[in-house]
């Protein structure tokens, strides 16, 4: 490419070319993965030469500047760009990302904690260890906050579809309406900006944590209904924020002190995670100054939400929910354009360690693929998987589609843990027609025909198993099943929960991995469905349609 541009420039400067600024597309082979790549430049094009040279000294200076610009652009081209014109069937073509998606995982290696550079080695070569490297004490996941245009409507759908309770509400005509819903250890905040901007008298009125009206409106314009904050309950908000910023994190909200309803105090801060998503750090103390311990089923630490739960009238029992309460957030998955950048930065900022890894060879199909890693806290109960797109396949990667529709990185799906996935899915399907959630299409008959053989990994009699009736019920309900050397995983995915094909939910039941015979399981027991990825990809590809 450089020689082509240089020859073009010399041709013009010799006085034998005619200058015209227009797009010119250069196509050249690239050694990286045998892809065919190309780049479009607004540079000097070659047209039929005039009878006489027409270059002046001023024109020469302009063309020299253009030549330097063109050569620099070629030298710094992104590795994945679009191919113009007809392509051969044997050529694998990479697709041109948007401006914010123009880097690949190999183009920006970032050092992680300890000075090592993130390197993908694939599932077979990855060895799981837990170095207990958190830079601050993480107690658990407190909540997820979702920005939307109508908090009442969005929260109402989750209440209907998942039997969640509305446990608190924040209403301010000056700032926002925000609704807090909860089921077991799962808590969502739905926040929508107010219709009118605050005036001089209301500008200082209380607002939700980290909320700024114009910023929220821009977030919704860019991403639609999407996760804006992942709220971590930490032992010390100020120490956690300081550790993040000292290790390369970008602060969004410095620690602020808020009064809680019981006379204690709440501290909250935010740092950038990926895209417009923030990691919210929150801690609390009681009125006597004691730290509030983490409990999945207790109310959220977020203050300022007036309780909306009412006790039943005397003599009347409360209505039992038809859906069993959810246990907790299992994991929160983000899609990013450059995995090594996000992985290195977040790991260095938080100290979270690598828990699992999958590459395109592990999880892709012949049509599309991804690379994925999972970051975990010391307890491995906070799990943050991240995906990046891969290129060179017939269809556009579903991760690339997400990044384009979402206009950048963001949370792709939220995995919710249940103790009885059969009962949960059966009831959710019953509610689908009444405004609840719908699910992705069921896997193929071939998937369930070969499932018993795939689950029979060795002859370990102590390994968790499903009987024939449970396997039949899994097929009836469209539930996928997988296992690893520790336990078994049952999972199912909803269709996107909003108008955009971005955010969706996953429901999980993990069997096995009891640490001490209690109900508490080790995080990630049974894996993340590696054996289901190929089938899931086919389903998602069919759902999204052919993006070729």
C-alpha positions, 0 to 999 in steps of 0.5 A, a space after each residue: 500500500 505504501 509503495 502504491 501511494 508513494 508511486 501515485 504521489 511521485 507521479 503527480 509531483 512529476 507534473 504528469 498527473 492531474 490532481 483531484 481529491 476523491 475517495 480511492 480504495 486500496 486493496 492488498 493482501 495482509 499476512 494476518 490470518 490470511 485476511 483480505 483487507 482494504 482502506 479508503 482514503 481521501 487522497 490524490 486520484 489518478 485521472 487522464 493527464 492534461 496536456 501541460 503540467 499545472 503544478 505551482 509552488 503552492 500546489 506542490 506544498 499542498 500535495 506534499 502535505 497530502 502525501 504525508 497524511 496518506 502515508 501516515 494513514 496507511 501506516 496506522 490502518 486498523 487491521 479490520 476494514 471492509 473489502 470493496 467490489 467482488 470477492 472470491 469465495 475462498 477469501 475470508 473478509 473482515 468487516 469495517 467497524 465504526 469509528 469507535 470499533 476500529 481496533 482488534 484485540 491484537 492491536 492494543 495489548 494492555 498490561 494487567 496486574 503484575 506486569 503480564 500482558 493479557 494473552 488468549 490461550 484457549 479453553 484447553 490451555 487455560 489453567 484456573 487459579 485464584 490469586 486472591 488479588 482484589 485491590 479492595 474488599 468486595 462483599 457482593 453485587 448489590 444492584 444493577 441500574 438500568 436507564 430507560 425512558 419510562 421507569 414505571 413501564 419497564 419495571 412493571 414488565 420485570 415485576 410481571 414477568 419475574 414476580 419481582 416486588 416493587 420495594 422502593 421508589 424515587 420521584 423527583 420532577 426536577 431530575 428523575 423517576 427511579 423504581 427499585 424492584 427485587 426478587 430474592 438476591 436480585 435487585 434492579 433500579 429502573 431510572 428515567 429522566 424527568 420531562 422538564 429540566 430543573 430550574 433554579 429552585 429545583 436544581 439542587 434537589 436530591 437525585 439518584 446516585 450519579 444521575 445527571 439529566 442531560 447525560 441520562 438522555 444522551 445515554 438512552 438516545 445512544 443505547 436505548 434501555 440498557 444497564 448503566 451501573 453495576 453496583 458492588 457492595 464493598 467494605 470501604 467505598 473511599 478505599 475502593 475508589 482510591 485503589 481503582 483510580 490509583 491503578 489506572 481507573 477513570 473516576 466518574 463520581 468521587 465518593 459522596 455521603 448520603 443519609 440512609 433511612 435508618 440514621 446511618 450513612 451510605 457512601 457511593 462512588 463510580 468509575 468507568 467500566 466499559 463504554 458508558 457503563 460504570 462500576 458503582 462502589 457502595 458501602 454503608 454504616 449503621 447509626 452506631 458506626 458499624 459496617 453493614 454486612 452483605 446479605 443477598 436478600 436484604 434491601 439494597 443499600 441505595 438510599 432515598 427510595 421510599 418503601 412501597 411494600 404494604 403489609 396485608 390487612 389484618 387476618 389476610 395472608 399475603 399472596 404467595 408468588 407463583 415464581 420462586 424468588 431468584 437467588 442472585 446475579 450469577 454473572 454480568 456479561 459485557 461486549 467490548 470491541 477490544 478484549 485485551 484493552 478492557 481485560 487489562 484495564 479492569 483487571 489492573 484497576 480492580 485486581 479481579 483475576 481471570 476465571 475462564 477463557 474461550 476463543 473462537 475455536 472453542 465457541 464459534 460456528 463456521 458462520 460467526 465467532 467471538 473471544 471471551 474471558 471471565 473476570 472474578 473477585 476473590 470470592 468468585 461470586 462476582 463474575 464479569 465475563 466480556 466478549 469481543 467480536 472475531 472477523 473473517 467469517 461468513 456472517 458478521 459476529 453477533 458481538 459486532 452487531 451488538 456493538 453497532 446497534 448499541 453504539 459501543 460497548 455495554 452489558 449484553 446479558 444478565 444471568 440470574 440464578 434460580 434453584 428450580 429452572 424447570 418451574 421458573 421457565 414453565 411459569 415464565 412461558 405462561 406469562 409471555 403472552 401477558 406481557 412477560 418475557 419470551 425466549 430464544 427459539 428452542 435448540 434442535 432435535 439433534 441437540 437433545 438426541 446427543 445430549 445424554 452422550 455429551 453429558 456422560 463425561 467419564 464414569 464418575 458416579 458422584 457427578 450430578 446427573 439428570 434422569 430421563 424425565 428431567 432430560 425430557 422436561 429440558 427438551 420440552 421447555 427448551 433448556 440447554 444442559 452442560 457440565 464441567 469437572 465440578 458440576 452441571 449447568 442448566 441455562 436458557 436465554 430470553 429474547 432481547 428485553 427491549 426494542 433493540 436487539 442488545 440486552 437479554 436475560 439468562 436463567 441458570 441453575 447450577 447443580 453441585 459444587 457445594 462447599 460444605 453441604 450448605 446451599 451456598 455454591 462455588 461461583 461458576 459451578 458447572 461452567 458457562 455452557 461451553 458445550 452449548 455455545 455452538 447450538 446457542 450461536 446457531 439459534 442467535 444467528 437464526 434469530 438475528 437473521 443473515 447479516 452477510 
